Amino acid sequence: MADADSSRAVGTSGRWRKALPFAGTLFIFALIFWRIPAARLGAALEKVPVLKFVGIFLPFSLCYWIIDSFCLTWVVRRFNAELRLRDVMPIRASMNLLALINSNLGQGGVAWYLHRKTGVPFLQILSSILFIALMEIYQLLFFSTLGLLFYRPQSIAQSRVVHVLRAADAAAWLLLAAIIALFAQARRNESVRAWIANSRLASIAGTFVAARPIDYAVVLGIKAPNFILSVVAHSFALALFGIAIPVARLMLFLPLVFVAAALPIAVAHLGTSQAAWLLFFSGSAPDAEILAYSLAAHFTFMLCNGVIGLFYLPRASRELTALDAAEA
């Protein structure tokens, strides 16, 4: 009886966790539309040059996918197993379809495929995926830090935001330094290595323990062009939409938009991204136009990623089927 009650409790908890992102998305959009009438948003969306947006974001999506695949290949070859770029690209593209719903689901799918492909234990591969995910966050923080150096606040409110961001950036870089130092000690000190091995970090710490500071820098350098390309893409798309935002301001706040979009409290990165666009760029155009642009850019980028994923899905499926047949 107790086991049955425990199973029901776990099932109920699981359903609540699955429902929370949907509830979060609805709540955020309810707040947005309480402030911005839907009619104003509809009028702003009519201005979206759809084909021109696709012409900007499709090449960006292709470059993003190639760089992402190259980074994944480099990390797996460095820490796990020999792998070719052409083996990674199809599965990385097809898993974008899962990432449209949940980025963690997409990363888990990539880790599972690489586990099957290389024979390396799943958690070791997952450690490398998490290492890349950490450096993706710090890639954004790197450019946000550069933006903080060059951005000049236009009001007292902006000055306060910039001061808070500078403090947060400093704390984040100190945290990364502490992470690197901790795992460096684990390579040299038996007691620290034993402490990590006996902690909850043990199952996913393999890549972090093996990684040297130069490995962090290399991954940061590989991923950096993605953000530069995103600034270029958004600059052109914003201009087409009639919104002028200085590059320094994009470099400062666009990373925070991407970090907000990655928060696991919404579905398909919706809601948090739009709220961040309104928070950081509302002074550049009417709120309805900022909201319309954020939605149009978001869905165009997702559509382009989905098209690339659909193109490679049959090949990825054939490879998974071949792996199943080989195991059988």
N, C-alpha and C positions, 0 to 999 in steps of 0.2 A: 504493500500500500504506500509506504514511504517512497519507494522507488518510483511508483507511478506519479505521486505528487511532485517529486523532484523533476521528473521528465516533463510534466505539464508546465512547471515553473520555468524550466529552461526553454521550452517551446514558446511560452508566452514572452519571455525576455527576448528571444530571437526575433519574434514578430515585431516587438516594439522597436528593436534596433533597426530592422529593415524599414519600418514606417517613419522613423525619425527624419531621414533625409527628405522624404516627401513633405512631411509636416514643416520642416525648416524652409523648404523652397516656397511652399504656400504662404507661410508666415511672412517671409521677406517680401514676396511680391504683394501681399496684402498691405504691408507698410508702404511700399513704393506707390501702389495705385491709390492709396489713401491721400498721398501727396500729389501725385500726377494723374489727372483724369485720363481714362483710357482713350477718349476721343482725341486728346492732344497727341498721345502716343501714335494713334492710327494715322493722323495727319502727317506726323514726322516720318513714319515708316514709308509713306508713299514717295518720299524723296530718295529712297535707297536705290542707287544704280546697281541693280543685282548683277548683271553680266560683268560690269567693271569690277565689282567686289570679288567675283569669282576669278577674274583675270589677275587680281592682286594676291588673293589668298591661296589659290591653287599652287602657284610656284612656291609660295612660302611653305605650304604644307609638304610639298615634295622635298624641299631643302631640309625642313625640320625632321622629316622621316629618315632621310639619308644620314644626317648628322647624328640623330638619336641611335640609329642602327650601328653606325661606326663606333660610337661611344660604348654601346653595349658589347659589341664584339671585342673592343680593346680591353674592357674590364674583365670579361669572361676569360679571354686568353691570358690575361695577366694573373688572374687569381684562381681559375678553375680548370679550364681545359682548352685545347686547341679548337678553334672554330673559325669558319670562314664568314666573311661579310655577307656573301650571297645566301648562306644558310639562315642568317639572322633576319634579313630584310623582309622576306615573306611573312614570317610569323609576327614580326614587329608591326607590320602594316595591318595584318588581319586582327591583331589584338587591339588595334585602335577602335574596333567596333565595340568591344567590351568596355574600353576606357570611356566611350561616349556616355555610358551609364554610370560607371564607377571606375575612377583611375586605379584604385587599389585592385579591383578585379582584373583590369588589364595587365597590371604588373604581375599579379599572381599567375595569370595565364602564360605570360612570357617565361616566368620562372619554371613553371611546370613543363612547358615544352622543352626548355633547355636542359632540364633534369632528365627528361626522356631521351633527348638527342645525344647528350654527352655521357650519361650514366653517372654524373656527379650527384651526390645526395641533394635532395630538394632544398634543404635548409642552407646548404653552402651556396647554392645558386641564389637563393633568396637574400642571403647576406650581401652578395654583389649587387643585386637589384636595389636593396635599401641603401647601399653605399652611393649608387648613382642618384637615387632620390634625394639623399642628403645634399649632394653636391649641386643638384638642380636648384634647391632652395638657396644655397650659398652663391650660386651663379647670379640669381636674382638680387640677392643682398649686395653682391659686389657692384652691380650696376646702380642699385639704389644708393649705395655709398658714394659712387662717383657723382650721381645726380645731386646728392646733398652737398657735395663740395662746390658745385658750380651753380646751383639754383639760388636765386635771390628772391626771398619772400616778398609778396606784394601787399601784405597787410599784417596786422598784429596777430590775427587768428592763424594765418599761414606760418608766421614765425614760431608760434607755439607748437604747431604741428611738426615743423622742421626740428625744433629742439627735442621733442619727444622721439622723433624718428632717429635722430643722431644718438640719443641715449640707447634706444633699442638696438640700433646697428652695432654700437660698441659692445653691448652685452652679448649679442649674437656672435660676434667675432671672438670674444673672449671664451664663449662656450665652445666654439670650434677648436680653439687652441687647447682648451682643456681636454676635449675628446681626443685630439691627436696625441697630446702628452700622455693621457691615460693608456692608450693602446701601445704607444712607444715603450712605456714602462712594462707593459705586459710581455713585450718581446725580450726585455732584458732582465726582468725581475720575476723570479719563480713565484713569490708569494702573491704578487699582483695577478700573474697569469692564473694561479690557482683560484684566486677570488673571482675572477671573471668566469672561469670554467664552472664554478659552483653557483653562479648567479643565473638569473633569468636571461641574461644576455648571451649565455654560452652558445645556444643553438644558432644564433644569427651574428655572432661576433667574428667569425672566421676572416672575412675580408677586411674588417676594420683592424684586426690585430696584424694582419700581413701588410696592410697599406702603409707606405712611407709618406712623409710630407710631399715628396715629389709626385706621388700618385694622385693625391688630392689636387695638386696644381695642374697635372695633365688633364684630369677629367674636367676641371673647371675650364681649362683652355679649350677642350674639345666642345664643350657645351656652349661656350660664350657666343659663338656666331649665331646660335638660335635666337638669343635675345636681341642682338644687333639687327638681325633680319626682321624680328617682330616690330621693333621700333620703326624700321623703314616701311614695312607693310602698313602699319597703323598710320604713319605720317601721310602716305599716299591716300589711304582709304578715308581718313579724316578730311583731307583736302577735297576729295570728291564729294564728301557729304557737306562741305561748306563750314567745317569747324577747324579753327586754327589753334593748335596747341604747340608751344615751343618744345624743341627736342629735349632741352634740359629738364623740362617739367615731365615729359614722357619718361625719360630715363629715371627720374626720381620716383614717380608714382606708378608707372606701369608694372614694375616688379611686384608692388603691393597688390595690384589688381589680380595678377597671376597667382600670388600666394593665397589671396582670398578665394579665388576660384577653385583652388586645390583643397580647401577645407572640406572634410567629410561630413558636412551638415546639410548638403543640398544634393539634388539629383542633376546629373549631367552638367555639373559646374554652373548651374543656373541659380540666379538669385544673389548669391554672394558676389559674383562678378559684377552684376549690374549695380548692386549697392556700392561696391568699391568705385566704379566709374562715377557714380553720382557724388560720392563723398570727395573724391580727389580732383574731379574735372568739372564740377558743376558751374564754376565761374567762367568757363570758356564758351558756353553756349546755353540756351534755355534747357532746363532739365529734361523736357520731353525729347529734345533732339539728342542729348547725351544718352538717355535711356534707349532711344531708337537705334542709335549707332552701336551701342554695346550689344544689343540683341542681334542686330544685323551682322556685325563682325563675328560674334560668337557662333551663330548658326552657320554662317558661310564657312568659317574655319572647320567646324565640326562636319559639315557636309563634305568638304574637300578631303578631310581625313577619312571619312566614311567611304568615299568613292575609291580612294587608294586601297583601303582595307578590303572592300568588296572585290577589287580587281585581283588581289593576291589571296583571297580566301580559298578558292579552289586548290591552289598549289599548297597552301598550308594544310588543308584537309588531307590532300594526297600524302603529304609527308607524315602526318600523324597516323594515317591508316597504314603506311608502310612500316612505321615503328611498331604498331600493334601487331602486324603480321610477322615482323622479325622476332618479336618477343614470344609469339605463339609458336 
